[in-house]
Amino acid sequence: MIVDCAVYTKGKRRPGELHVEDALESCRDSDDTFVWIGLHEPTPEEFEAVTVEFELHPLAVEDAIKAHQRSKLERYGDCLFLVFKTARYDDVAEAIEFSEIQLFAGDRFVITVRHGEASALSPVRHHLEEEPEHMALGPVAVVHAILDRVVDDYRPVLDGLDHDIVEIEDEVFGAPGRTNPAERIYKLRRQVLDLYRNVEPLIDPLERLQTGSHPFDTGGLDLGPYFRDVNDHLRRGVARIEIQRDLLSEMLAVNLTQVSVQQNEDMRRISGWVAIVAVPTLLAGLWGMNFVHMPELDEWWGYPMALALMGLVCAFLYRYLRKQKWI
């Protein structure tokens, strides 16, 4: 589906609607004009008109339609093809929703293809249209603004993960209980690993862009600092992901250790009570044997003595095991 198609001259949007078939032709009359087309999950038939109009490379077109690509930057002649992941955190389900953006950029055009719902690009377009002096830099300004928005959208995801990690720390290191957060730790660690796998590969494309590895005419303006700023934000985010991954790994190990310790304590407690119960069982079994002369048969104090002896031994064992913190 085509979300928006507009032509910009000197950073200002031309009024009126524009068809894809007329997009490239409409910006040939001026050197400071380019077209920006936004698509969302296009079908092969919908993307065919864009492919023909802008003569996009078939390999890049195939990647754009199928999606599920690793973050990367490819150059086909004077056209850049950039793939990167977007993310959104569902705090209730404690799951990260990943989406994907493919971006084609040349000297006179920008084509964005979104798959999924995370990181909508309409706010980026509106923000750039409010700053025509920045939009006047051309397609490279659009590329920078989109990357900046996507990297900034990683921050709420990381904040949500931090919040859940603090909750898990309270479960692991707080008051001992019978609940075991191991499953929650493992699932959250899986989400953090997926985030790292989708975010970290974007570092290389940003490094290439900040060194000027693009075909755009920027009018002599060095855009390296712009992409370097985005790259710095991304690296800080990746560092936070690595810290979260390590914290969850350590908490999983600590939780497993606590479970083992709790099991040992449970076994000691069970063994202590078994030892206490074994004493009267042993004595009762002994006196219950079929002997001819037994005190409880010949003397009135036989049974009281046996019961008292059992009670004294049990009390002694209970006190001793209680002192040793076995029960």
C-alpha positions in Angstrom: 0.0 0.0 0.0 1.3 3.5 -0.9 1.1 5.6 2.2 2.4 8.9 0.8 4.0 10.2 -2.4 5.3 13.7 -2.5 7.8 15.9 -4.4 10.0 18.4 -2.4 11.7 21.4 -4.0 14.2 23.3 -1.9 12.8 21.5 1.1 9.2 22.4 0.6 6.5 20.0 -0.4 4.7 20.7 -3.7 0.9 20.9 -3.4 -1.4 18.3 -5.0 -1.4 14.6 -5.4 1.3 12.7 -7.3 1.1 9.3 -9.0 4.0 7.0 -8.8 4.3 6.8 -12.6 4.9 10.6 -12.7 7.2 10.8 -9.6 10.6 10.7 -11.2 9.6 12.9 -14.1 8.3 15.6 -11.8 11.7 16.1 -10.2 13.8 16.3 -13.4 13.2 20.0 -13.9 15.3 21.1 -10.9 18.5 20.0 -9.3 17.1 20.7 -5.8 14.0 18.6 -6.2 13.5 15.0 -5.0 10.6 12.6 -4.5 9.8 10.7 -1.3 7.5 7.6 -1.6 6.3 5.7 1.5 4.9 2.2 1.2 3.6 -0.2 3.8 3.8 -4.0 3.1 3.4 -3.6 -0.6 2.4 -6.6 -2.8 4.7 -7.5 -5.8 2.1 -6.0 -8.1 2.0 -2.7 -6.1 5.8 -2.5 -6.1 6.2 -3.2 -9.8 5.3 0.4 -10.8 8.0 1.7 -8.3 10.6 -0.8 -9.6 10.0 0.2 -13.2 9.9 4.0 -12.6 13.1 4.1 -10.6 14.9 1.2 -12.2 15.6 -0.5 -8.8 18.0 -3.4 -8.7 16.1 -6.8 -8.8 18.0 -8.2 -5.8 17.1 -5.2 -3.6 13.5 -5.4 -4.8 13.3 -9.1 -3.8 14.6 -8.3 -0.4 12.2 -5.4 0.0 9.1 -7.5 -0.8 10.1 -10.6 1.2 11.5 -8.7 4.2 13.0 -10.6 7.2 16.5 -9.3 6.2 19.5 -8.6 8.5 20.3 -5.0 8.9 22.7 -4.0 6.1 23.7 -1.3 3.6 24.2 -2.2 0.0 25.0 0.1 -2.9 23.7 -0.6 -6.4 25.3 2.1 -8.7 24.0 5.4 -7.5 21.3 3.9 -5.4 21.6 2.9 -1.7 19.7 0.1 -0.2 19.4 0.1 3.5 17.7 -2.4 5.8 17.2 -2.0 9.5 14.9 -3.2 12.3 12.5 -1.3 14.4 11.3 -2.4 17.8 8.4 -1.8 20.2 8.0 -3.3 23.7 4.8 -4.9 25.0 5.2 -4.5 28.8 2.2 -6.7 29.6 3.4 -9.7 27.5 7.1 -8.8 28.2 7.8 -9.3 24.5 9.5 -7.2 21.8 7.7 -6.7 18.5 10.1 -6.3 15.7 9.4 -4.7 12.4 11.5 -3.9 9.4 12.2 -0.9 7.1 13.8 -1.1 3.7 15.0 2.2 2.3 16.0 3.0 -1.3 17.8 6.3 -1.7 19.3 8.0 -4.8 20.2 11.5 -5.7 16.6 12.4 -6.6 14.4 9.9 -4.7 13.8 8.2 -1.4 11.6 5.1 -1.2 10.7 3.6 2.2 9.1 0.2 2.6 7.8 -0.7 6.0 6.9 -4.2 7.2 5.1 -4.3 10.6 3.7 -1.6 12.8 6.6 -0.3 14.9 8.2 3.1 14.2 5.7 4.7 11.9 7.4 7.2 9.5 4.7 9.8 9.2 5.9 11.8 12.2 9.4 11.9 10.6 7.9 13.3 7.4 5.9 15.9 9.3 8.9 16.9 11.3 11.1 17.4 8.3 8.4 19.3 6.5 8.4 21.8 9.4 12.2 22.2 8.8 12.5 22.9 5.1 16.1 24.1 5.4 17.1 20.6 6.6 14.8 18.9 4.1 16.6 20.9 1.4 19.7 18.8 1.9 17.8 16.2 -0.1 17.4 12.4 0.3 20.3 12.1 2.7 18.4 14.3 5.2 15.5 11.9 5.0 17.8 8.9 5.5 19.4 10.6 8.6 16.0 11.5 10.1 14.5 8.0 9.7 17.6 6.4 11.2 17.6 8.9 14.1 13.9 8.2 14.8 14.4 4.4 14.7 17.4 4.4 17.0 15.6 6.8 19.4 12.7 4.3 19.5 15.0 1.7 20.9 15.2 3.7 24.1 11.6 2.9 25.4 12.3 -0.8 24.6 15.4 -0.7 26.8 13.6 1.2 29.5 10.8 -1.4 29.6 13.4 -4.2 29.8 15.2 -2.4 32.6 11.9 -2.1 34.5 11.2 -5.8 34.2 14.8 -6.7 35.2 14.4 -4.7 38.4 11.2 -6.6 39.2 13.0 -9.9 38.6 15.9 -8.8 40.9 13.4 -8.1 43.7 12.0 -11.6 43.2 15.4 -13.3 43.2 17.1 -11.3 46.0 14.0 -10.2 48.0 12.2 -12.1 50.7 12.4 -15.9 50.0 9.2 -17.4 48.6 8.0 -20.5 47.0 7.8 -18.9 43.5 10.5 -19.6 41.0 11.2 -16.8 38.5 13.5 -19.0 36.3 11.0 -19.2 33.5 10.5 -15.4 33.4 14.2 -14.8 33.5 14.8 -17.2 30.6 12.0 -15.7 28.5 13.2 -12.1 29.1 16.8 -13.1 28.4 15.6 -14.5 25.1 14.0 -11.2 24.2 17.2 -9.3 25.1 19.2 -11.7 22.8 16.8 -11.1 20.0 17.1 -7.4 20.5 20.9 -7.6 20.3 20.7 -9.8 17.2 18.4 -7.2 15.4 20.0 -4.0 16.6 23.8 -4.6 16.7 24.2 -5.2 12.9 23.1 -1.6 12.2 26.4 -0.3 13.6 28.3 -1.1 10.4 25.9 0.7 8.0 26.0 3.8 10.2 29.8 3.8 10.3 29.9 3.6 6.5 27.4 6.5 6.2 29.3 8.7 8.7 32.4 8.3 6.6 30.7 9.5 3.5 30.0 6.2 1.8 26.9 7.4 -0.1 26.2 8.9 -3.6 24.4 12.0 -2.4 25.2 15.6 -3.2 25.2 17.5 0.1 26.3 20.8 -1.3 29.7 20.6 0.5 28.1 20.0 3.9 29.8 17.3 6.0 27.0 15.1 7.3 29.4 12.8 9.1 28.7 14.4 12.5 24.9 13.8 12.0 25.3 10.0 11.3 28.1 9.9 14.0 25.5 11.2 16.6 23.0 8.5 15.6 25.8 5.9 15.7 26.8 7.0 19.2 23.2 6.7 20.4 23.0 3.2 18.9 26.3 2.1 20.5 25.0 3.3 23.9 21.9 1.2 23.3 23.9 -1.8 22.3 26.0 -1.4 25.5 22.8 -1.4 27.6 21.6 -4.5 25.9 24.9 -6.3 26.7 24.5 -5.2 30.3 21.0 -6.5 30.5 22.0 -9.8 28.9 24.8 -10.2 31.5 22.5 -9.3 34.4 19.9 -11.8 33.3 22.5 -14.5 32.9 23.8 -13.8 36.4 20.3 -13.8 37.9 19.5 -17.1 36.2 22.6 -18.6 37.7 21.9 -17.1 41.2 18.3 -18.3 41.0 19.4 -21.9 40.2 21.9 -21.8 43.1 19.1 -20.6 45.4 16.9 -23.4 44.2 19.6 -25.9 44.9 20.2 -24.4 48.4 16.5 -24.5 49.1 16.3 -28.1 48.1 19.2 -29.0 50.4 17.5 -27.1 53.2 14.2 -29.0 52.5 16.1 -32.3 52.5 17.8 -31.5 55.9 14.4 -30.5 57.4 12.8 -33.7 56.1 15.7 -35.8 57.4 15.5 -34.1 60.8 11.8 -35.0 61.2 12.4 -38.5 59.9 15.1 -39.0 62.6 12.7 -37.8 65.3 9.9 -40.1 64.1 12.4 -43.0 63.8 13.1 -43.1 67.6 9.5 -44.0 68.8 9.2 -46.2 65.8 12.3 -48.1 66.7 11.4 -48.4 70.4 7.8 -49.4 69.7 9.0 -52.0 67.2 11.4 -53.4 69.8 8.8 -53.6 72.6 6.3 -54.9 70.2 8.4 -58.1 69.6 7.0 -61.3 71.1 9.2 -61.7 74.1 8.1 -63.6 77.1 9.1 -61.2 79.8 8.5 -57.5 79.0 8.1 -54.7 81.6 4.9 -53.5 80.2 3.4 -57.0 80.7 4.7 -57.5 84.3 4.8 -54.0 85.8 2.2 -51.2 85.9 4.8 -48.6 85.1 6.0 -50.4 81.9 4.0 -48.5 79.4 4.4 -45.0 81.1 8.1 -45.6 81.2 8.3 -46.6 77.5 6.2 -43.5 76.5 8.3 -41.2 78.7 11.5 -42.6 77.2 10.2 -42.0 73.6 9.2 -38.5 74.5 12.5 -37.6 76.1 14.5 -38.9 73.2 12.3 -37.1 70.7 12.5 -33.9 72.7 16.3 -34.2 72.9 16.6 -34.8 69.1 14.2 -31.9 68.4 16.2 -29.5 70.5 19.5 -30.6 69.1 18.3 -30.4 65.4 16.7 -27.1 66.1 20.0 -25.8 67.4 21.7 -27.0 64.3 19.0 -25.3 62.2 17.9 -28.5 60.5 14.3 -28.0 61.4 
